[in-house]
């Protein structure tokens, strides 16, 4: 007999993935701003948009 995943386990997996995605995107935005900030404010904005 095959075992089925519990809904609570799937909920934990989904919330963990969503948390990791939010943290990764915010870090990418910050790294883009920091990388392009020495070039000027206009380039810092482009760095934020490209998520270097």
MODELLER restraints for C-alpha pairs under 7 A, 6 or more apart:
rsr = mdl.restraints
at = mdl.atoms
rsr.add(forms.Gaussian(group=physical.xy_distance, feature=features.Distance(at['CA:28:A'], at['CA:51:A']), mean=4.96, stdev=0.5))
rsr.add(forms.Gaussian(group=physical.xy_distance, feature=features.Distance(at['CA:28:A'], at['CA:52:A']), mean=6.01, stdev=0.5))
rsr.add(forms.Gaussian(group=physical.xy_distance, feature=features.Distance(at['CA:29:A'], at['CA:48:A']), mean=4.99, stdev=0.5))
rsr.add(forms.Gaussian(group=physical.xy_distance, feature=features.Distance(at['CA:29:A'], at['CA:51:A']), mean=4.78, stdev=0.5))
rsr.add(forms.Gaussian(group=physical.xy_distance, feature=features.Distance(at['CA:30:A'], at['CA:48:A']), mean=6.98, stdev=0.5))
rsr.add(forms.Gaussian(group=physical.xy_distance, feature=features.Distance(at['CA:31:A'], at['CA:52:A']), mean=6.42, stdev=0.5))
rsr.add(forms.Gaussian(group=physical.xy_distance, feature=features.Distance(at['CA:32:A'], at['CA:47:A']), mean=4.30, stdev=0.5))
rsr.add(forms.Gaussian(group=physical.xy_distance, feature=features.Distance(at['CA:32:A'], at['CA:48:A']), mean=5.03, stdev=0.5))
rsr.add(forms.Gaussian(group=physical.xy_distance, feature=features.Distance(at['CA:32:A'], at['CA:51:A']), mean=5.21, stdev=0.5))
rsr.add(forms.Gaussian(group=physical.xy_distance, feature=features.Distance(at['CA:32:A'], at['CA:52:A']), mean=4.57, stdev=0.5))
rsr.add(forms.Gaussian(group=physical.xy_distance, feature=features.Distance(at['CA:33:A'], at['CA:44:A']), mean=4.86, stdev=0.5))
rsr.add(forms.Gaussian(group=physical.xy_distance, feature=features.Distance(at['CA:33:A'], at['CA:45:A']), mean=6.80, stdev=0.5))
rsr.add(forms.Gaussian(group=physical.xy_distance, feature=features.Distance(at['CA:33:A'], at['CA:47:A']), mean=5.11, stdev=0.5))
rsr.add(forms.Gaussian(group=physical.xy_distance, feature=features.Distance(at['CA:33:A'], at['CA:48:A']), mean=5.09, stdev=0.5))
rsr.add(forms.Gaussian(group=physical.xy_distance, feature=features.Distance(at['CA:36:A'], at['CA:43:A']), mean=5.56, stdev=0.5))
rsr.add(forms.Gaussian(group=physical.xy_distance, feature=features.Distance(at['CA:36:A'], at['CA:44:A']), mean=4.72, stdev=0.5))
rsr.add(forms.Gaussian(group=physical.xy_distance, feature=features.Distance(at['CA:36:A'], at['CA:47:A']), mean=5.63, stdev=0.5))
rsr.add(forms.Gaussian(group=physical.xy_distance, feature=features.Distance(at['CA:37:A'], at['CA:43:A']), mean=6.56, stdev=0.5))
rsr.add(forms.Gaussian(group=physical.xy_distance, feature=features.Distance(at['CA:37:A'], at['CA:44:A']), mean=4.59, stdev=0.5))
